[in-house]
Amino acid sequence: MGRTIFKLSSLVFALALAGCATAPQTQTPMAATTESKGYLAEPIALHMAEVLAPAPQPGSARYEADRQVFRATRKLEGTPRWTLATSDVNLEVPDMLRDFSCAMGASLDASRLSRLTAMLKKVDADGVSITEPAKKANHRQRPFLIDEGAVCQSKEKLARSFDYPSGHSTWGWTVGLILSELAPDRANEVLLRARSFADSRVVCGAHNLSAIQAGQINGSAIVARLHAEPAFEADMAAARKELDALRASDVSLPGAQCAAEHALIVDAPY
């Protein structure tokens, strides 16, 4: 990370996070439950285990690169970037909207964005249905099961699911792509935040670098597939009107909070 990031006041950033973050919760990859209904009917015509490159195997260059990144980023424990990564554990839609508020330049209050919230919940359900088979097909171990190191979540709970592709990265990139379509004038900021949401999984020690990269491909494929669904397109149009109305109101955020977040995420942590 750049030297300027570590010159930030930890207190200023902690206060900024305290104003909007909720306590982290360890969840299964992405936030939906098996009872949730998405836009894509079964059987889903998107099999990411056939699209993604197989997870790195022991002895390969990708496998060793994953190990090197995990070991190198353990030094971030206790830093402001670790604090942000811990906050990014949360996957519920209201938390995700909060996480993208600075990037959007407006406070994304889920209670005022009912159509967007409902749409994202359905998208989340589709993401789970597509991501879980790819995880099971790869059986990739999480990094802390290969090398010792601190993790910002419960290792026991994380170890119950596989690493590749990352569900958090998939979800963050999916939300980022959707928000960047709804507010194209904020696309750069939103996609940077989506990238940093994936980076947080490496900082946290929960995922390998290859897993978050695969998650970003996974999220892109999911959004592309969703655009073939008329119901999704209709909900996007409704969500756009709702979001435009909110952004036109006085929902700006404290500049110091957003400046601190930007300084933390602009550089990759690995």
VEXMARDO-254542 format. One line per 3 residues: number of its first residue (from 1); for each residue x, y, z of C-alpha. Coordinates in Angstrom, 2 decimals, always signed. Last residue first. Layout:
<pts>
NUM = X/Y/Z; ...
</pts>
This chain:
<pts>
270 = -0.88/-6.75/-2.22; -2.95/-4.03/-0.55; -4.08/-2.50/-3.88
267 = -3.90/+1.28/-3.83; -6.99/+3.49/-4.06; -8.68/+1.70/-1.17
264 = -7.40/+3.36/+1.98; -7.15/+6.88/+0.56; -10.70/+6.61/-0.74
261 = -12.02/+5.60/+2.68; -10.33/+8.52/+4.40; -11.65/+10.97/+1.81
258 = -15.14/+9.54/+2.27; -15.14/+10.02/+6.03; -13.55/+13.46/+5.83
255 = -16.13/+14.68/+3.30; -19.12/+13.88/+5.48; -21.84/+12.40/+3.26
252 = -24.46/+14.02/+1.01; -28.11/+12.98/+1.19; -29.85/+16.26/+0.34
249 = -32.25/+15.11/-2.36; -31.38/+14.63/-6.03; -29.51/+11.45/-5.19
246 = -32.67/+9.97/-3.70; -34.73/+10.75/-6.79; -32.10/+9.29/-9.12
243 = -32.00/+6.13/-6.99; -35.76/+5.61/-7.28; -35.77/+6.25/-11.01
240 = -32.86/+3.85/-11.51; -34.49/+1.18/-9.34; -37.58/+1.23/-11.55
237 = -35.51/+0.84/-14.73; -33.43/-1.92/-13.15; -36.61/-3.71/-12.09
234 = -37.84/-3.77/-15.67; -34.49/-5.09/-16.93; -34.51/-7.80/-14.27
231 = -38.01/-8.91/-15.22; -37.05/-8.98/-18.91; -34.17/-11.43/-18.22
228 = -31.26/-11.32/-20.70; -29.62/-8.63/-18.57; -29.27/-11.19/-15.80
225 = -26.72/-13.18/-17.82; -24.40/-10.19/-18.15; -24.74/-9.47/-14.43
222 = -23.89/-13.07/-13.54; -20.92/-13.18/-15.92; -19.44/-10.00/-14.42
219 = -19.87/-11.39/-10.92; -18.04/-14.61/-11.82; -15.19/-12.73/-13.45
216 = -14.87/-10.68/-10.24; -15.08/-13.84/-8.15; -12.28/-15.44/-10.13
213 = -10.05/-12.50/-9.18; -11.17/-12.88/-5.57; -10.29/-16.58/-5.59
210 = -6.89/-16.08/-7.25; -5.92/-13.67/-4.48; -6.71/-16.28/-1.83
207 = -9.62/-15.75/+0.49; -10.39/-15.22/+4.17; -7.12/-13.52/+5.09
204 = -8.96/-10.30/+5.92; -6.64/-8.31/+3.65; -7.32/-10.80/+0.86
201 = -11.07/-10.56/+1.41; -10.79/-6.78/+1.61; -9.37/-6.74/-1.91
198 = -12.79/-7.90/-3.16; -14.47/-4.93/-1.51; -11.61/-2.82/-2.87
195 = -12.54/-3.76/-6.41; -16.17/-2.87/-5.78; -15.09/+0.44/-4.27
192 = -13.03/+1.20/-7.38; -16.03/+0.20/-9.48; -18.23/+2.70/-7.63
189 = -15.75/+5.57/-7.91; -15.19/+5.06/-11.62; -18.89/+4.50/-12.36
186 = -20.16/+7.60/-10.56; -21.54/+9.38/-13.67; -22.87/+6.00/-14.78
183 = -25.40/+5.94/-11.89; -27.70/+2.94/-12.46; -25.14/+1.15/-14.58
180 = -22.40/+1.80/-12.02; -24.75/+0.54/-9.32; -25.29/-2.74/-11.16
177 = -21.60/-3.26/-11.82; -20.69/-2.50/-8.22; -23.37/-4.82/-6.82
174 = -22.07/-7.70/-8.95; -18.45/-6.88/-8.08; -19.23/-6.95/-4.37
171 = -21.24/-10.15/-4.69; -18.61/-12.05/-6.65; -15.86/-10.83/-4.34
168 = -17.82/-11.95/-1.30; -18.60/-15.31/-2.93; -14.93/-15.92/-3.68
165 = -14.40/-18.44/-6.48; -12.69/-20.47/-5.11; -12.33/-20.64/-1.32
162 = -14.48/-23.52/-0.11; -16.95/-23.57/+2.75; -16.88/-24.86/+6.33
159 = -13.40/-23.39/+6.86; -14.89/-19.91/+7.11; -16.86/-20.88/+10.21
156 = -13.86/-22.28/+12.06; -11.60/-19.45/+10.96; -13.90/-16.91/+12.58
153 = -13.33/-13.62/+10.85; -10.50/-11.04/+10.54; -7.89/-13.72/+9.84
150 = -4.39/-13.91/+11.35; -1.84/-16.23/+9.80; -0.58/-19.80/+9.52
147 = -0.23/-21.16/+5.99; -2.33/-23.75/+4.12; -5.57/-23.70/+6.09
144 = -5.18/-19.94/+6.47; -5.35/-19.61/+2.67; -8.77/-21.19/+2.16
141 = -8.70/-24.58/+0.49; -9.95/-24.98/-3.08; -12.58/-27.72/-3.55
138 = -12.93/-26.69/-7.23; -16.29/-28.20/-8.18; -17.82/-27.31/-4.83
135 = -16.92/-23.65/-5.25; -18.30/-23.62/-8.81; -21.54/-25.19/-7.60
132 = -21.85/-22.49/-4.91; -21.38/-19.53/-7.22; -24.35/-19.85/-9.57
129 = -27.09/-20.50/-7.03; -25.56/-17.99/-4.62; -25.45/-15.31/-7.29
126 = -29.05/-15.93/-8.26; -30.15/-15.37/-4.67; -28.07/-12.19/-4.52
123 = -29.79/-10.89/-7.64; -33.14/-11.35/-5.92; -31.93/-9.44/-2.87
120 = -30.49/-6.78/-5.15; -33.87/-6.20/-6.75; -35.66/-5.86/-3.42
117 = -33.10/-3.32/-2.21; -33.28/-1.30/-5.42; -37.05/-1.20/-5.19
114 = -37.07/-0.27/-1.49; -34.49/+2.48/-1.77; -35.51/+4.87/+1.01
111 = -35.29/+2.25/+3.77; -32.06/+1.00/+2.16; -30.36/+4.33/+2.87
108 = -27.70/+4.94/+0.24; -26.08/+8.07/+1.65; -24.83/+9.94/-1.40
105 = -21.58/+10.41/-3.30; -21.99/+7.02/-4.94; -18.50/+5.92/-3.93
102 = -19.13/+7.23/-0.44; -22.39/+5.28/-0.23; -21.03/+1.98/-1.57
99 = -20.49/+0.39/+1.85; -23.88/+1.63/+3.06; -25.58/-0.01/+0.09
96 = -23.74/-3.23/+0.89; -24.80/-3.09/+4.53; -28.47/-2.59/+3.55
93 = -28.13/-5.55/+1.12; -26.76/-8.01/+3.67; -23.16/-9.01/+3.01
90 = -21.18/-7.96/+6.09; -17.50/-8.94/+5.94; -16.72/-5.47/+4.56
87 = -16.54/-4.09/+8.13; -13.62/-6.41/+8.83; -11.90/-5.31/+5.63
84 = -12.37/-1.68/+6.67; -10.77/-2.32/+10.05; -7.92/-4.22/+8.39
81 = -7.31/-1.19/+6.13; -7.22/+1.00/+9.25; -4.36/-1.18/+10.55
78 = -4.68/-3.89/+13.24; -3.66/-6.76/+10.96; -2.03/-5.37/+7.82
75 = +1.17/-7.38/+8.36; -0.78/-10.50/+7.40; -0.70/-9.14/+3.83
72 = +2.68/-10.65/+2.99; +1.74/-14.18/+4.06; -1.48/-14.21/+2.03
69 = +0.18/-12.68/-1.02; +3.00/-15.26/-0.98; +0.60/-18.18/-0.60
66 = -1.53/-17.03/-3.52; +1.59/-16.59/-5.66; +2.62/-20.14/-4.78
63 = -0.68/-21.53/-6.04; -0.58/-19.39/-9.17; +2.95/-20.60/-10.01
60 = +1.88/-24.24/-9.68; +3.24/-26.61/-7.02; -0.08/-27.23/-5.36
57 = -2.98/-26.60/-7.79; -4.54/-23.25/-8.58; -8.34/-23.25/-9.01
54 = -9.55/-24.34/-12.44; -9.99/-21.49/-14.94; -13.51/-20.15/-14.78
51 = -16.04/-20.94/-17.51; -16.95/-24.60/-16.96; -17.18/-24.21/-13.17
48 = -19.18/-21.09/-13.97; -22.21/-22.99/-15.21; -24.69/-20.42/-16.47
45 = -27.91/-21.75/-17.95; -29.68/-21.93/-14.60; -31.85/-25.04/-14.40
42 = -33.82/-23.57/-12.85; -35.20/-20.10/-13.47; -33.02/-17.03/-13.17
39 = -34.51/-13.91/-11.60; -33.97/-14.85/-7.98; -36.00/-16.59/-5.34
36 = -34.74/-16.88/-1.76; -35.39/-20.13/+0.11; -31.74/-21.20/-0.17
33 = -30.75/-18.13/+1.78; -29.12/-15.06/+0.29; -26.14/-13.23/+1.71
30 = -23.11/-14.06/-0.39; -20.82/-16.85/+0.68; -22.14/-18.19/+4.01
27 = -22.09/-15.62/+6.73; -19.79/-14.38/+9.45; -21.22/-11.19/+10.83
24 = -19.37/-7.93/+11.30; -20.92/-5.38/+13.69; -22.49/-2.54/+11.75
21 = -20.66/+0.29/+10.09; -22.03/+3.78/+9.43; -20.84/+6.31/+12.03
18 = -18.33/+3.93/+13.53; -16.55/+3.77/+10.19; -15.84/+7.48/+10.21
15 = -14.79/+7.38/+13.85; -12.33/+4.59/+13.08; -11.01/+6.55/+10.12
12 = -10.36/+9.67/+12.15; -8.80/+7.63/+14.96; -6.49/+5.73/+12.64
9 = -5.18/+9.05/+11.37; -3.98/+8.61/+7.84; -0.21/+8.39/+7.45
6 = -0.57/+4.68/+6.68; -2.39/+5.46/+3.48; +0.19/+7.99/+2.37
3 = +2.89/+5.32/+2.23; +1.11/+3.55/-0.55; +0.00/+0.00/+0.00
</pts>
